Amino acid sequence: MLSMKRLLLLATAICVLGGTSHAQPADKEMPKGFDQVRSGIATGKLDSISYPSKTVGTTRKALVYTPPGYSKKTKYPVLYLLHGIGGDEKEWLKGGNPQVILDNLYAENKLQPMIVVMPNGRAMKDDRAVGNVFDKDKVEAFATFEKDLLTDLIPFVEKKYPTLTDREHRAIAGLSMGGGQSLNFGLGNLDKFAWVGGFSSAPNTKTPQELVPNPVDAKQKLKLLWISCGDADGLITFSKRTHDYLYQNSVPHIYYVEAGGHDFKVWKNGLYMFSQFLFKPVDNSSLTKYSVLGTPAATNIRNAKYPQILPDNRVVFRVKAPDAQKVQVDLGKKYDMVKDTAGFWTATTDSISRGFHYYSVLIDGVAVVDPASETFYGMGRQASGIEIPDKDGAFYAMKDVPHGDIRIKRYLSKAANSWREMYVYTPPGYDKSTNKYPVLYLLHGGGEDQRGWATQGKTDMILDNLIAEGKAKPMIIAMLDGNVSAGGLAGFNENVLKAFENELKLAAIPFVESNFRVETDAKNRALAGLSMGGLQTLYAGIKNTNLFSNLGVFSSGWFANNPKLTDPQYAFMKDNASTINSNLQHLWISMGGKEDIAYQNCQLMMKKFDELGVKYSYSEYAGGHTWPVWRHDLFQFSQVLFN
């Protein structure tokens, strides 16, 4: 039996919330015709109000929608709905039929009863949408509206109407210029608004760092942050940059992309979706599911819409192959694609892990590159690649800092008796300086080549950002081609590793030291590599600590099942442990966690190092045998070099 007190609390909750379900929207877009008047349903009421504005020094107008069954005995939450730069308080009414959309939502029991206020966001005495709407004074008036909204309009509405006046029962949203206002005012006043929505937000939107300077505070105070835009809208970059920042800082939000431009089709859908979330419990774990379209991958060729990355990091692939019988996407896991009547094949993957991934399109069993994607040399051939957003990837993001260069250099190798190629990173200011720089020789993995660290590895971005922050010394990085053979043999045998050692000592290092302004002593040289390149670093580096002061071994280790290879190396290390320890500033070993395919070999190797008394440092960064791990390895390793 419920107590009388609990019964009263329950009755109050039902009254305030209208007795509707708290389930989040099942739809992902507004059904066709939902903005048309239905007969036989209860409807809300539209009123025009005038309120005194001390901010502007005049009386201003707004439209107010009250829901079906409105009663002055019930207190309601409020949504403030803002227009665009060329509109006024009637723009939503003329172009969006908001009252019809809301009436239809109420009829289907999908909405909490609320009051919706549509003000004029141009806070100036002559606030009509006439003349040049981009005049400086008119644009500035949209910023002035923040004061008018907070000090004049909201107090007037809360005095005239029965409203709930706490932040958790107050929302703000808008289209275009009003979308920018909503993000600016809402996120800038989280003590006033807990629900914020920007539809196709315009260039007036503040930078993400200004909008959300304290992500932790935003996470605690926001009930829902909604950002939506049409995929063909030229202003989508303002929405995306905000989404990217929120994603990196783990601020829950909905990033909703749909087919469309800068128009009311998109904005009506924004109101339809956003309003259904308002003033109900929100399941943050489901927010990434609410998007019709994804964002084109950063690795797509210019103007290619697919592959698209959805907010939950599922990927939508689309390929045209009208004559094919079977098409798949191979991302390690194979996904069957479905063909439409126009000959396009489409598939949506599971959520894909962060960072860079190689993939192929299988057309009737033949692996080909995706014509919509950039290609990368990996897997021993040209392959497509896709970059999945990484919350921890800010260290390799393009930033407004001085940038170095990557130079492609060809040289005649006396060791290999052939022309070879290396990619060389020179730090910012190299050409204007007379300084000599330390050098890191950096090696790729199996199936890749000298391009790997420059393209897949983001070497230049990582170093540019670190140098700008004073966290790494300016250095030159020579990214070598580790693919060598010995007597026609390749792989990981002693002769091939010896051939690489000769290439490094007799060709690569002399070429760098003859063609770049570099220091030529051991304390200013480092060697590092991933996977196969880590094995080459172990072989050539440990034997030549008179040439290198730092060694980096990423996702690698001596093969435990190859004693013919390891036994001589361990014997050498046993005999030279004190020399190795004294010569090396760092023997830096890292793994991509237990899921890294080299993990067990590395553990056995380090146990052996412990027995031999060889000093090293060890680091783990979860992610397996993948580029996100190796980018992070370079990020960490380069900070300890040459100090």
N, C-alpha and C positions, 0 to 999 in steps of 0.2 A: 504494500500500500504506500503510495507517494504521500509525503508530508504536504501540508497546506503550503508551506514556504516553497517547496520544489514545484508544486503545481502552479503557483503564481509566477515563478521564474520561467517555467516552460511556456505559460500563456503569454508572458511578455515577449519572449524570444520569437514565438510564432507571430505575434502582432507586428514586431519590428521587421522580421524577415519575410513576412507575407505568406508563410507556410509553404514555400516552394522548396524543391529539391536542391541540395548543395552539390549535385554532380556537376563536373566540369563539362563544357560543350562536347558533344559527340561529333558534331559536324566540323569540317575544316574549311568550309566556305558557305556563303549564303546561297540557299536554293534559288533557282530561277523563279522570278515572280514574287519573291518575298517582300519586295518593296512596293507591291501593289495592294490597294485597299481590298480587304476581305469583308464580305457581308456577314452579319449575324454574330459579330464578336464585340466585346466591350472595347471602348476606345478611350484614350486619354484626352487631355484638353490642352490646347495651346493658348497662352496669353502673352500679350505684350506688356512689359513693365517699364517704368521710368524710375531711375534712382539718382539721387544727388551725388555727384562726384566732386569731392574736395580736391582730388588729384588734378582733374582737368578744369575745374571751376565752372561746371555746367551740369545740366541734367542729361543723363545718358539713357539709352534704350537697350533692352535685351528681350529675348523670347524665353518663355518658361513653359516646359512640358510637364504636366502632372499626370501620373499614371491612372489607368482605369481603376475605379473604386476609390479614388483619392478621398481622404478624410482628414479634416483638421485635427481630429483626435489622435491621429497616428503620426509619429515622427519618422521622417524619411531621410535616407542618405541622398547625397547630391552629386551629380556629374556635371562639370562645367565643360562645354563642348565648343571649341574654337574654330573659326573659319580661316580662309587663306588670305593672301596679300591683296587680292582683287575683290574680296567680298566684304560683307558686313554681317550683322546679326541674323539676316535672312538668307545667307548663302546656303546653309545646310537645308533650310526649308525648301528653297527653290531647286536645288540640285540633288538633294539626297533623300528626301522623304523620310526624315528620321522618325517622325511621329508614327508613320505607317510601319516601319521596321520594328519599332518598339512595341506598338500595339500587337503586331503579329507574334512577337516573341512572348508577350504576356499571355496571349491566347493559347500558346503551346506550353505555358508554365515553365519557360526557360529563363525568366528574368526576375531578379529581386525588385520589388517596387521601389522606384527612385524618382526623384525630381531631376530634370535635365534643364540646365540653364545655357542658353546660346547667346552670349554677349557680343558686343562689337569690340574686337580686340585692337582697334586703332584708337588709342587714348589721346584724342585731341579734340578741340572744340568743333571743328568741321570734320567729322569722322566719316563723311560719305566716301564711297568708293568711286570717286570721280577724278578726272585728270590723270596725271602720271602717278600711278600708285607706287612707283619706285622712287619718288622724290624723297630726299634725305629726311625731311621733317615727318613724312608719313611713315617711313621705315622706323625712325626713332620712336614714333608713337606706339609701335607694337611692343617695344621694350618698356615704355612707360606704363603700359597696361598692367604690368606685374603689380605696381603699387595700387593702381585703381582696383584691380581684382581683389587684392588682399585687404585693403583698408576701406574700400567703398562698397563694391558689389557684394562680396561674401557677407559682410555684416548686414547689408540690406536684405538679402535673400533669407538669412537666418532669423531676421526679425519678422519678415512678412509671412514666411511659410513655416510650417512645423517640421523642422529639420533636426537631424542628429548632427551635433556640431563638433565632434571629435575628428581627428585626422583619419581614423580608420573608416569613417563614413563619408569621406570626401574624395572625389576623383576628378582628374583633369585629363582631357584628350583633345586632339585637334588635327586638322589636315594642313599640309604644306607649311605656310608660315605659322599657322596655329599649332601644327605638330612640333615645330621648333619651340614655340612659346610653351607648349605643354611640357616638353622635356626640360626646358630652361627653368620654368617656374615651379614645376612639380618636383624635380630632383633638387632644385635649389631651396625648396621649402618643405622638407620631409616632415617638419613639425605640423604642416597644414594638410598635406596630401599623402595618402598611402597607396593610391592607385594612379598610375601615370601611363598615358598612351600617346604615341606619336605616329601619325599616319602620313607617310611620304614627307617626312620632315625636311624643311627647306634649309638653305645655307645660313639662316639665322641661328641654327642649332649650335650651341657652344661645343667646344672640343670635348671629347670624352673625359679628359683629365679635369676639366672645369666642371662638367656635369656631375661627375662622381669622384670627387677628390678623396673620399673616404669610403672605399668599397665595403668595408666591414660594417660601417654605420648604415649604408644603403641596404645591405642584406638584412639587417635587423629590422629596419623600419618599413621597407617596401612590402606591400601585400602582392602587388603585381606591377611589373614594368613591361609594357607592350611596345614593340617597334615593328612597323609593317611598311611595305613598299611594293610597287609594281616592278617586275623584272626589267621592263623597258623604260622605266622612269630615269631620266638623266640625273636625278637627284639621289639615286639609290646609294651613292658613295657616302652620303652623310649618315644614312641609316646603318650602313655596313660598318663604318669606322666605329660607331657607337657599340654595335653588336660585338665587334672584334675585341674591343676593350673590356666589355662586360664579361665576355667569354674567358679572356685571359685572367680576369680578376674574380672569376667564379661568382658573379652576381646573377642570381636566377632571373630570367626574363624570357619573353617570347620574341623570337625574330621570325617574322612571318613574311614570306616572299610569295607573290602570286603573279600570274600572267596579267600584264596590263601596264598602262602608263601613268601619267600624272592626271588622274581623272576620278570622277565620282564612282565609277564601277569599283575601283580599289577602295575608296574612302567609305562607301556604303558597307562594303564587306568588313572593313576595319571596325566600324561601329557595331555591326551585327555580331562579330566574334568577340570584340573587347567587352561589350556590355554584358555578355553572358557570364563573364568571370566575376563581375563586380559584386562586392559586398557579400561574398561567399568564401568559405574555406578554399584555399588553393593548394593543390598538390604540386610542389615545385619539381618533383621528379618527373612529371609528365610534360613539362612546358616545352621541351625540345621537340615534341611530336607535332606541335601545331604550326605547320607550314605546308603550303601547297607545292611550292618549288624550292629547290636548293639554290645555293650560290655557286656559280661557275668556279671550278678549281683554279687556283693560281697557276697551275701547270698546264692549263689549256692553251692552245694557240690563240692568237688574237681573235676576239669576237666569237669564239666558240662557246655556245651555251651549255654544252655537255662535255664531260661529266659534271654533274652538279652534286654539291655536298650539302646534305640536309643538316639542320641544327644539331641533331643527335649523332652526326658523323656517319650516317648511312650515306651511300653514294648511289646516284642514279646515272646509269650509263645508257647511251643511245647511239646506235650505229645504223647506217643505211646499207643494207645488203639485200636487195629485192629478190635475187635469184638463189640465195643461200637456203639450205635445208635445215641447218642447225647452227646457232650462234651462241657462244658463251663468253663470259668475262672470266679470266683466270687471274685471281689475286692471291694465289696460293690455294685458296678455295675457289672452286669453279661455280659460277652462277649461270643458270640457263636464262637466256633472253627470250622475250615474247615478241612476235612479229605483228605489226598492224597492217592495215590495208594499203598503206603508202610505202611499205617495204622497210619501215624503220623497226629495229629490234631494240627493246628496252628491258633493263633489269635493275632492280634495287637491291643492294647488298645488305648484309648485317652492318652494325656499327663497326667502323674500321678504326684501328688504333692510330694514334697520333703520328704525324711526321710523314716521311717519304716512303712510297711503296712503288715497286715495279709492277706492271701488269701487262697482259696481252689480251687480244681479242682472238678467240678461236672461231674461225669461219669454216664450217664443215671439217673441223679437225686440224686446220692449218693455223698456226700461231702467227698473227700479224700485229702491227702496231695500230693503235687507234688514230685515225687521221685527225681527230679533234684535239689530240694531246701532243705536247712536246715529247721528243724522244730522248732517251738517255742510254749511254753504253753501260749495260749491266746485264747480269745473267749470261755473260759471254757473247752478247749480241745487242743490237739496238732494240730497245723495249720502250713501251710507254711508261710514263710515271705520273703519279698523282700525289699532291701534297695535301695531307689532312691537317686542319688547324691543330695547333699544340698550345695548350694553356701556358706551358712553361717555355714557349718558343720566343719570348721577347728578346732573348739574347742574340738571336740571329735575324731579327726583324729589320727592315729598312728604316733607318732613323735619320733625322736631320743632324748628322755629324759629318766631319771631314771623312772622305772616302779615299781608300787606296785603289790600286789597279791590279788587275790580273793580266799578265802578259804571257803570250804563247811563244815559246822559244824552241827552235830546232837546232840540234847540234850533232856533229859527227862524232860518234862514240868510238874511241880507239879500242875500248874493251870489247864491244860487240861488233866492231867493224861495219857499222850501219848508221844510217841517220835515225835519230830518235827525237822525242819531243817531251818537253816538260812545261807545266803551267807554273808561273811564278807570281806570287803576291808581293807587291811592294807597298809599304805603308803610306798613309797620307803624308804629303810633303816630301816624298823621296826625291823627286826631280829638282826641287828647289833647295835641297839640303846638300851639304858636303860631308855629312856624317857617314860613318860606317856602321852597319847594322849587323846584329846577330842573325843566324839562319836556323830555321827549323826545316829539316828534310822530312816530308810527310808522304806516307805510302798508303795506297788504296787496298782494297780487298780482292779476292778471287773473282774473276768474271768482270772486273772493272778495269779502268786504266787511269791515266794521269788526269782525265777530266772529272773523275769522281768527286774528289774533294772540292773542286772549284764549283761544280754545279749541284750535285746531290748534297754535298757537305756544307755549303754556305760559308766556306772559309773566310772569304773577304768580309762578309757581314759580321761574322763573329769577332774578327780581329778589329775591324773598324770601331765597333761598339765598345769593345774592351779598352782599346787605346784611348778613345774619347773619354772614357770614365777613369782613366789612369790606372786601370787594373791589369794591364799587360804592357810590357815594354814594346815599343815599335820594333818590328822584326820583319825579315824577309822569310817567306815560306816557299820553298821549292817543292812542288807536287810532282813527283817522279812517276814514270811508267815502270811499274815493278814486273811487267811481263817480260821475262828473259828465258832463254833456253840454253841448254848445254848439250851439245852434240845431237841436237834435234829432240832432246827430251825436255819435258816441262813437268811441273808439279812441285812436290815438297822434298825431293831427295837432296842429298848433300851436294851433288854437282850443280844443281840448279841454284841452290842457295849460295853456293860459292860464286857462281856466275853473276848473281845479283850483287854480291859484295864487291866484286871487281868492277862492275858497272858503277856502283856508288863511289868507290874510292878513286878509280882511274879515269872516270869520265864525268859523272854528274857534278861531284864536288869541284873538280878543277874548272868545269865550265862556269858554274855559278861564281866562283871566286875570281874568274877572269873577266866576267861580264857585268858584275854588280858590285856596288860599294859595300863590301862586307868585311867583318872581322874574320880572321883566318886561324884563330886558335881554338882549342877544344872547349874552353869555357863559354865560347860564343857559338857553339854548334850543338844542335839537338837532332834526334832522330826518333820518329814515331810512326806507327802504322796500325791499321785495323785488320783483324782477321789474318789473311795471308800476309798483309803488310806488317802485322804484329810479329809473325813468325820471322819475317825477314829482318825486322828490328832486333829481335832476340839474337839471331845468328850473326848479323853484321855488327850490331851494336856492342854486344857483350864481348866480342873478340877484339873490339877496337875502342876501348874506353879511353885510349890516348887521343882519340879524335872527337869524342862526344862527351859532354858533361851531363846530358839529360837524355833518358830513353823513355818512350811512352809505348806501352803495349796495350792496345784496345781490343777487347773481345778475342783474345788469342792465348796461346800457350803451347808448350812443346807437346807433341802427340804422344800420349802415354803408351800407345800400342806400337811405337816405332823405336825400339831400343837402338837400332843401328844409327838412328839420327840423334837420339837424345843422349845416349851414353857418352859419346865423345864430348858433347857440350857440357854435360855435368862434370865430367872429368876435368875439363878445362876450367870450369868455374870453381871447382874444389881447389885446384892448384893456384888459382889467381883471385880467390875471394877477397883478400885484403886489398889488392890493387883495384878490383872492381868497386869495392866500397869507398875507397879513398878518391877514385877518379870521378865517380858519378855523384852529382848533386842530388839527382832523383832517378830511381828506377821505378817508374810510375805505372802501375798495373790496374786495369779497370775491366769491369764486366757489366753486361746488361742484365744482371740478376740471374736467378737460377734457370730462367727460361732461355738464356743465351746458350747456343749450341756448343760454345767453347768452354762453358762453365766448369765442367768436371775436369777437363784437361788442365785448366788453369789452377784449380784447387790442388791437384796432384803436383803441379809444377811448383807452386808456392810452398807446399809442404817440403818439397825437395830443397828449395832455396833455404828454408829454415834449417834443415839438416846441415847444409853447406855453409851456413853463416852469411849468406848473401842478403844484404839489406834491401828492402823495397817498401813502397807504400801501396795500399790497395783501396780501390773505390768501386762502389756499385751504383748503378743508375738503372732502375727498372725499365725494361723495354725490349729485352732480348737481343738478337743479333741484327740490329736495325740502325738506320741512319740517325734517328733521333738520339740514340745512345751515343753514337760516335761524334755527332755534333756537340753533345754535352761534354764528351771526353776532351775534345779540342778546347772547348770553352774553359774547362777546369785546368787542363794541362798547360795551356799557354800562359796562365796566370802565375805559374810557379817557375817559369823559365827565365834564365839569365839574370837572376836576382843575386 
